[in-house]
Amino acid sequence: MNPTERLDLRKSRRVLLQAVVTIQTILPDGRLGRVQAFTSVVNAHGGLLQCTLKLVTDQRILLIKPNSGMELGCRVVRVEGPKSALYEIQFSLRPILDIYPNDLWLISAFWLLAGS
């Protein structure tokens, strides 16, 4: 491979998607926390979102579509911020490597319908 060629190792294509989701997680004090968040980029394996709640790497979260109640279990991969009172959260779907082709329709449906 030519060194100037870009090697793209992504498992799936990124899509710009601004959608409202609810994050549900267990807070450090043991209480159940729920907060509204906004996605910015998603793919079949995870994405980026912004929220006001400070999360930590490896924290388990549940993304919920407010209109339908559809849920996706996720894990926090990276946290940056806050910037303008919002944290940028990179998340991956759980389990990380156990997404089977038959399940990709469900994940696609979640993101495609997120704005509706």
C-alpha positions as CSV (number, residue, x, y, z in Angstrom):
1,M,0.0,0.0,0.0
2,N,1.2,3.4,-0.9
3,P,2.0,5.4,2.4
4,T,0.0,8.3,1.1
5,E,-3.1,6.2,0.7
6,R,-5.6,6.3,3.6
7,L,-6.4,3.1,5.3
8,D,-10.0,3.1,6.6
9,L,-10.5,0.5,9.3
10,R,-14.0,1.5,10.2
11,K,-16.5,-1.3,10.5
12,S,-19.4,0.9,9.3
13,R,-20.0,4.3,7.7
14,R,-20.5,7.3,9.9
15,V,-23.7,9.3,9.4
16,L,-24.3,12.8,10.6
17,L,-27.6,12.6,12.6
18,Q,-28.9,15.2,15.0
19,A,-31.5,13.3,17.1
20,V,-32.9,13.6,20.5
21,V,-32.4,10.6,22.8
22,T,-32.8,10.0,26.5
23,I,-29.8,8.6,28.4
24,Q,-30.6,6.4,31.4
25,T,-27.8,5.2,33.7
26,I,-26.9,4.4,37.3
27,L,-25.3,7.4,39.0
28,P,-22.3,7.1,41.3
29,D,-24.6,7.4,44.3
30,G,-26.7,4.5,43.1
31,R,-29.7,6.5,41.9
32,L,-31.2,6.1,38.5
33,G,-30.4,9.1,36.3
34,R,-32.2,10.2,33.1
35,V,-31.2,13.1,30.9
36,Q,-32.0,14.3,27.4
37,A,-29.1,14.2,24.9
38,F,-28.4,14.9,21.3
39,T,-26.6,12.7,18.8
40,S,-24.3,14.3,16.3
41,V,-22.7,11.3,14.5
42,V,-23.8,7.6,14.5
43,N,-22.9,4.4,12.8
44,A,-23.9,0.7,13.3
45,H,-21.5,0.3,16.2
46,G,-21.9,3.6,18.2
47,G,-21.6,7.3,17.8
48,L,-21.1,10.7,19.4
49,L,-23.6,12.6,21.5
50,Q,-23.8,15.7,23.7
51,C,-25.4,15.9,27.1
52,T,-25.2,17.8,30.4
53,L,-24.6,14.7,32.5
54,K,-20.9,13.9,33.3
55,L,-20.4,10.2,32.4
56,V,-17.2,8.2,32.8
57,T,-15.3,5.8,30.5
58,D,-16.8,2.2,30.5
59,Q,-20.0,3.4,32.2
60,R,-23.0,1.5,30.9
61,I,-25.8,3.6,29.5
62,L,-29.2,3.0,27.9
63,L,-30.2,5.2,24.9
64,I,-33.9,5.6,24.7
65,K,-35.9,7.1,21.8
66,P,-38.4,9.4,23.5
67,N,-41.2,8.9,20.9
68,S,-41.1,5.1,20.7
69,G,-39.4,4.0,23.9
70,M,-37.0,1.8,21.8
71,E,-33.8,1.2,23.7
72,L,-30.2,0.4,22.9
73,G,-27.6,-0.7,25.5
74,C,-24.3,1.2,25.2
75,R,-21.0,1.7,26.9
76,V,-19.1,5.1,27.2
77,V,-15.8,5.0,25.3
78,R,-14.6,8.6,25.8
79,V,-15.7,11.8,27.5
80,E,-14.6,15.3,26.6
81,G,-15.6,18.6,28.1
82,P,-17.6,20.3,29.3
83,K,-17.8,22.8,26.5
84,S,-20.7,25.3,26.9
85,A,-22.1,23.1,29.7
86,L,-22.2,20.0,27.4
87,Y,-20.0,16.9,27.5
88,E,-19.2,15.1,24.3
89,I,-19.6,11.4,24.8
90,Q,-18.4,8.7,22.4
91,F,-20.3,5.5,22.9
92,S,-20.3,2.0,21.5
93,L,-23.2,-0.4,21.4
94,R,-23.1,-3.4,23.8
95,P,-21.8,-6.0,23.4
96,I,-19.0,-4.3,21.5
97,L,-18.1,-7.1,19.0
98,D,-21.2,-9.2,19.1
99,I,-23.3,-7.4,16.6
100,Y,-24.6,-10.0,14.2
101,P,-25.8,-9.2,10.6
102,N,-29.3,-10.1,11.6
103,D,-29.3,-7.4,14.3
104,L,-28.0,-4.6,12.1
105,W,-31.6,-3.9,10.8
106,L,-32.6,-3.2,14.4
107,I,-29.8,-0.7,14.9
108,S,-30.4,0.9,11.6
109,A,-34.1,1.3,12.5
110,F,-33.2,2.9,15.8
111,W,-31.1,5.6,14.1
112,L,-33.4,6.1,11.1
113,L,-36.4,6.6,13.2
114,A,-34.6,8.6,15.9
115,G,-35.8,11.9,14.4
116,S,-39.4,10.8,14.1
